[in-house]
Amino acid sequence: MTLRDPLWRNLGILAVVSALLTAAGQGGRVSGILLLVLRVLFLLVLIGIAFSVWRQNRGTFGLMPLRSRVLLYGSAIGLVLLIATADLWASSSAPGSFVVVFASSELSVADIATAGAARSERVRVDAISTTRRGA
C-alpha cells in the first residue's frame, strides 16, 4: 500500500477536499450540488442505455401486443419519474413506498422485455419453419 496506488491517492484527495469544505462551512451546499449533478448524470446514463436497448430491439417491440408496449413504456417513464423526483419521497413513510414502486416498475419492465423477446423468437422460428416447408 503506497501513495502511488491510484485508489489510495484518490481517496486521500477526496478526504482532503472534504476536510477543506467542512472547515469552510460549505460542505452541505457543495454536496447538495454534487448529488444533483450525479442524479442528472445517472438519468442520462439510464436514458442512453434505454435508447440503445430500444434501438437494438425495435422489431421485437413492434411485435409486442399494444398492452405490453404500453406497460413497457409506462414502466420506463415511471422509473425516470421516480428517480427525478427522489427528493419528494424523503418523508418518514415515503422511502418504503419508493422502494416498492421502484421495484415493481423495474420488474414489470424486465418481465415485459423478456416476454417480448421470447415471443419474437417464436415468431422468427415459425417463419423459418414455414419457409422450409414451402420450399
C-alpha positions in Angstrom: 0.0 0.0 0.0 1.8 3.1 -1.3 0.7 6.6 -2.2 1.3 5.7 -5.9 -1.6 3.3 -5.8 -4.4 5.2 -7.6 -7.2 4.1 -5.2 -5.4 5.4 -2.0 -4.2 8.5 -3.8 -7.8 9.3 -5.0 -9.3 8.5 -1.5 -6.7 10.8 0.0 -7.6 13.7 -2.4 -11.3 13.2 -1.6 -10.5 13.3 2.2 -8.5 16.5 1.9 -11.2 18.2 -0.3 -13.9 17.0 2.2 -12.0 18.3 5.1 -11.4 21.7 3.5 -15.1 22.1 2.6 -16.2 21.1 6.1 -13.7 23.5 7.6 -15.0 26.3 5.3 -18.6 25.5 6.3 -19.7 24.9 2.7 -19.9 21.1 2.8 -23.7 20.9 2.8 -24.3 23.2 -0.2 -21.5 21.7 -2.3 -22.6 18.1 -1.5 -26.1 19.0 -2.5 -25.0 20.4 -5.8 -22.7 17.4 -6.3 -25.6 15.0 -5.6 -27.8 16.9 -8.1 -25.2 16.6 -10.8 -24.7 12.9 -10.1 -28.5 12.3 -10.2 -28.7 14.1 -13.6 -25.7 12.1 -14.9 -27.4 8.8 -13.7 -30.6 9.7 -15.5 -28.6 10.5 -18.7 -26.8 7.1 -18.5 -30.1 5.3 -17.9 -31.7 7.1 -20.9 -28.6 6.2 -23.1 -28.9 2.5 -22.1 -32.6 2.5 -22.7 -32.2 4.1 -26.1 -29.6 1.6 -27.0 -31.8 -1.4 -25.9 -34.7 0.1 -27.8 -32.7 0.6 -31.0 -31.4 -3.0 -30.9 -34.9 -4.4 -30.2 -37.2 -2.2 -32.3 -38.5 -5.1 -34.2 -39.2 -7.1 -31.0 -41.1 -4.2 -29.5 -43.1 -3.8 -32.7 -44.3 -7.4 -32.5 -45.4 -7.0 -28.9 -49.2 -6.5 -28.3 -50.3 -3.0 -27.6 -51.0 -3.7 -23.9 -47.4 -5.0 -23.4 -45.9 -2.0 -25.2 -48.0 0.4 -23.1 -46.9 -1.3 -19.9 -43.2 -1.4 -21.0 -43.1 2.3 -21.9 -45.2 3.3 -19.0 -42.9 1.5 -16.5 -39.8 3.0 -18.1 -41.3 6.5 -17.8 -42.3 5.7 -14.2 -38.7 4.7 -13.4 -37.4 8.0 -14.8 -40.0 10.0 -12.8 -39.2 8.1 -9.6 -35.5 8.9 -9.9 -36.1 12.5 -10.9 -38.5 13.1 -8.0 -36.5 11.2 -5.4 -36.2 14.3 -3.2 -40.0 14.4 -2.9 -40.0 10.9 -1.4 -37.8 11.9 1.6 -40.6 12.0 4.2 -40.8 9.4 7.0 -43.1 6.8 5.3 -42.2 7.5 1.7 -38.9 5.6 1.4 -40.7 2.3 1.8 -43.2 3.3 -0.8 -40.5 4.5 -3.1 -38.7 1.1 -2.9 -42.0 -0.8 -3.6 -42.9 1.4 -6.6 -39.4 1.4 -8.0 -39.0 -2.4 -7.7 -42.5 -3.1 -9.2 -41.7 -0.8 -12.2 -38.3 -2.4 -12.7 -39.8 -5.9 -12.5 -42.5 -5.1 -15.0 -40.0 -3.7 -17.5 -37.8 -6.8 -17.2 -40.8 -9.1 -17.4 -42.3 -7.5 -20.5 -39.0 -7.2 -22.2 -38.1 -10.9 -21.7 -41.7 -11.9 -22.7 -41.5 -9.8 -25.9 -38.1 -11.3 -26.8 -39.4 -14.8 -26.3 -42.4 -14.1 -28.5 -40.3 -12.5 -31.2 -38.1 -15.6 -31.2 -41.1 -17.9 -31.6 -42.4 -15.8 -34.5 -39.0 -16.0 -36.2 -38.7 -19.8 -35.7 -42.3 -20.2 -37.0 -41.4 -18.1 -40.1 -38.3 -20.1 -40.7 -40.1 -23.5 -40.4 -42.9 -22.3 -42.7 -40.4 -21.2 -45.3 -38.6 -24.6 -45.2 -41.9 -26.5 -45.5 -42.9 -24.4 -48.5 -39.6 -24.9 -50.3 
